[in-house]
């Protein structure tokens, strides 16, 4: 079930974003039940071929499969801002491409959009139940958000992150930042090029040095109790290399279910 918030005004950016909110099938009948939330960049590419750039992430079938196994979530797909996409998804400027306006975009998510979503829908508001997620440049801003706003976003998904943007400034930022508790899902397709794979591996090694323990599980059991979750390490990383993966929506769709599984288990 999808609801669309049209033309959500951003006072921080002085622009508007359409926002698609995907609700689980049980939402109408679950009374007061609340759900964890995933905020996804490039929301126009998630499920609608009419708005997608080059295919979709097949989000809704993935959510249905997860729900059948007991994991029900709300997904908030934030459409990008057209020509302002690069500026909004880049926390640091690039010498060749410019950008670097990601901070004000994140202020929009944190101070304007999330409070509105929490008012309108039955969300779990704690950071441990709030994921920030994206691919490519959307992954770059999601990683930055995880370290910049750990009290808001307790988990992050970064598919094929554009580590190269801004001359690799995200690596320096993470190296200097205090490591937040939480989970990071990071992946790359080996068909994306040697430079992209090298950057992803470097980022994974950096996260391990920051205290994130590598997670090697490939399947999900029943949802853990709060007591079991509390016994787990504070910082956990899953790093995936997809031998058949390129830099496109079809590859990210193929890995999406596993990413959600890990982040919200």
C-alpha positions in Angstrom: 0.0 0.0 0.0 1.6 3.2 -1.1 0.7 6.8 -0.2 2.3 9.8 -1.8 3.0 13.1 -0.1 3.1 15.5 -3.0 5.4 18.5 -3.2 6.7 18.4 0.4 8.2 21.8 1.0 11.8 22.0 2.3 12.4 25.3 4.1 16.1 24.3 4.3 16.5 23.8 0.6 13.7 26.1 -0.7 12.5 23.3 -2.9 9.9 20.5 -3.0 10.2 16.7 -3.0 7.5 14.1 -3.7 7.7 11.4 -1.0 6.2 7.9 -1.4 5.3 6.1 1.8 5.0 2.3 1.5 2.9 0.8 4.3 2.8 -2.9 5.2 -0.4 -4.9 4.4 -1.1 -5.3 8.1 -1.1 -1.5 8.7 -4.9 -1.1 8.3 -5.8 -3.9 10.7 -3.0 -3.7 13.2 -4.6 -1.2 15.5 -1.9 0.7 17.4 1.0 -1.4 16.1 4.1 0.7 15.1 6.7 -0.2 12.5 10.4 0.5 11.9 11.1 2.9 9.0 13.6 3.0 6.2 14.3 6.4 4.5 15.4 5.8 0.9 17.0 8.2 -1.5 16.0 8.3 -5.2 12.5 7.3 -4.2 11.2 7.7 -7.7 13.1 4.6 -8.7 11.8 2.2 -6.1 8.6 0.7 -7.7 7.1 2.8 -10.5 8.5 2.3 -14.0 6.8 5.5 -15.1 9.0 7.6 -12.8 12.1 5.4 -12.6 15.3 6.4 -14.5 16.5 3.0 -15.6 14.3 0.3 -14.1 13.0 -0.1 -10.6 14.2 -1.7 -7.3 11.2 -4.0 -7.3 10.6 -2.7 -3.8 7.0 -4.0 -3.2 7.7 -7.7 -4.0 10.7 -7.5 -1.7 8.6 -6.1 1.1 6.0 -8.8 0.6 8.5 -11.5 0.9 10.0 -10.0 4.0 6.5 -9.6 5.5 5.8 -13.3 4.9 8.8 -14.0 7.1 7.6 -11.7 9.8 9.6 -8.5 9.0 7.2 -5.6 8.3 8.4 -2.1 7.8 7.5 1.3 6.5 9.6 2.6 3.6 9.8 6.3 2.9 11.0 6.9 -0.6 12.2 10.5 -1.1 12.2 11.6 -4.7 15.4 13.4 -5.7 15.3 17.1 -6.6 16.1 16.8 -10.3 19.0 19.0 -11.2 19.7 19.6 -7.6 20.2 15.8 -6.9 24.0 15.9 -7.1 24.2 18.9 -4.8 21.8 17.4 -2.2 23.5 14.0 -2.2 27.0 15.3 -1.8 28.1 16.2 1.8 31.4 17.6 0.4 32.2 19.5 -2.8 34.0 17.9 -5.7 36.7 19.9 -7.5 35.3 18.9 -10.9 31.5 18.5 -10.3 30.8 21.0 -7.5 28.0 20.0 -5.1 28.5 19.9 -1.3 25.0 20.9 -0.2 24.2 17.6 1.6 24.0 19.2 5.0 20.9 21.2 4.2 19.3 18.2 2.6 19.8 16.2 5.7 18.4 19.0 7.8 15.3 18.7 5.6 15.1 14.9 6.4 15.7 15.3 10.1 13.9 18.5 11.0 11.0 18.6 8.4 10.3 15.2 6.8 10.8 12.8 9.6 8.7 14.7 12.1 5.9 14.9 9.5 6.1 11.1 8.8 6.1 10.4 12.5 2.9 12.5 12.9 1.1 10.9 10.0 2.0 7.3 10.4 2.5 4.8 13.1 6.3 4.7 13.1 8.8 3.6 15.7 10.8 6.7 16.3 13.9 5.4 18.0 17.2 5.5 16.1 17.5 1.8 16.3 14.3 1.5 14.3 15.3 4.2 11.7 17.4 3.3 8.7 18.9 5.7 6.1 19.5 4.0 2.7 20.6 4.7 -0.8 22.7 3.7 -3.8 25.6 5.5 -5.6 25.4 9.2 -4.6 22.3 8.3 -2.4 24.6 5.8 -0.6 27.2 8.5 0.0 24.7 10.9 1.7 23.3 8.0 3.6 26.7 7.0 5.0 27.3 10.6 6.0 23.9 10.9 7.7 24.6 7.8 9.8 27.8 9.4 11.2 26.4 12.9 11.3 23.1 12.1 13.0 23.5 8.9 15.0 20.7 9.9 17.3 18.3 9.9 14.4 19.5 7.2 12.0 20.8 4.1 13.9 21.3 2.0 10.8 22.5 2.7 7.3 22.5 0.9 3.9 25.0 1.9 1.2 24.8 0.2 -2.1 27.6 0.9 -4.5 28.6 4.2 -2.7 30.2 7.0 -4.7 33.2 7.0 -2.4 35.2 8.8 -5.1 33.1 12.0 -4.9 34.9 14.9 -3.3 38.3 13.2 -3.7 37.3 10.6 -1.2 36.4 13.0 1.5 33.9 10.6 3.1 36.8 8.4 4.1 38.5 11.2 6.0 35.2 12.2 7.6 34.5 8.7 8.9 38.1 8.2 10.0 37.8 11.3 12.2 34.2 10.8 13.4 33.2 9.1 16.6 31.9 5.6 15.6 28.2 5.4 16.3 26.6 2.2 17.6 24.4 0.5 15.0 24.6 -1.4 11.8 25.9 -0.7 8.3 25.2 -2.7 5.2 27.7 -2.0 2.5 28.0 -3.6 -1.0 29.4 -3.3 -4.5 29.1 -5.2 -7.7 32.4 -6.5 -9.2 31.3 -5.3 -12.6 31.3 -1.7 -11.5 35.0 -1.3 -12.2 38.2 -1.9 -10.3 38.2 1.6 -8.8 34.7 1.3 -7.4 35.4 -2.1 -5.9 38.7 -0.9 -4.5 37.0 2.1 -2.9 34.3 -0.1 -1.3 36.9 -2.5 0.1 38.8 0.5 1.6 35.6 1.8 3.2 34.8 -1.7 4.6 38.3 -1.9 6.1 37.9 1.6 7.6 34.6 0.6 9.2 36.2 -2.4 10.8 39.0 -0.3 12.2 36.4 2.0 13.6 35.0 -0.9 15.6 32.4 -2.4 13.3 32.5 -6.2 13.6 32.0 -8.1 10.3 28.8 -10.0 10.1 28.8 -13.1 8.0 25.2 -14.4 8.4 23.3 -15.1 5.2 19.9 -16.0 6.5 17.4 -14.5 8.9 15.6 -16.3 11.7 12.7 -15.0 13.6 12.9 -11.4 14.8 15.1 -11.2 17.9 13.7 -10.2 21.2 14.9 -6.9 22.8 17.0 -9.0 25.2 18.8 -10.9 22.4 19.4 -7.7 20.5 20.9 -6.0 23.5 23.5 -8.7 23.8 24.8 -8.1 20.3 27.8 -6.0 19.5 27.0 -2.2 19.3 28.5 -1.9 15.8 28.0 -4.4 13.1 28.9 -4.4 9.4 27.8 -6.6 6.6 29.9 -6.2 3.4 28.8 -7.9 0.2 30.5 -8.1 -3.2 28.1 -9.2 -5.9 30.0 -11.0 -8.7 27.3 -10.4 -11.2 26.4 -6.8 -10.1 26.7 -3.7 -12.2 25.9 -0.1 -11.3 22.2 -0.1 -11.9 18.8 -0.6 -10.3 18.5 -4.2 -11.3 21.6 -5.1 -9.4 20.5 -3.1 -6.3 17.0 -4.7 -6.5 18.7 -8.2 -6.4 20.4 -7.3 -3.1 17.7 -5.3 -1.5 15.9 -8.0 0.4 19.1 -9.2 2.0 20.1 -5.7 3.0 16.8 -5.1 4.8 17.0 -8.5 6.4 20.4 -7.6 8.0 19.6 -4.0 8.9 16.3 -4.7 10.6 16.8 -8.2 12.1 
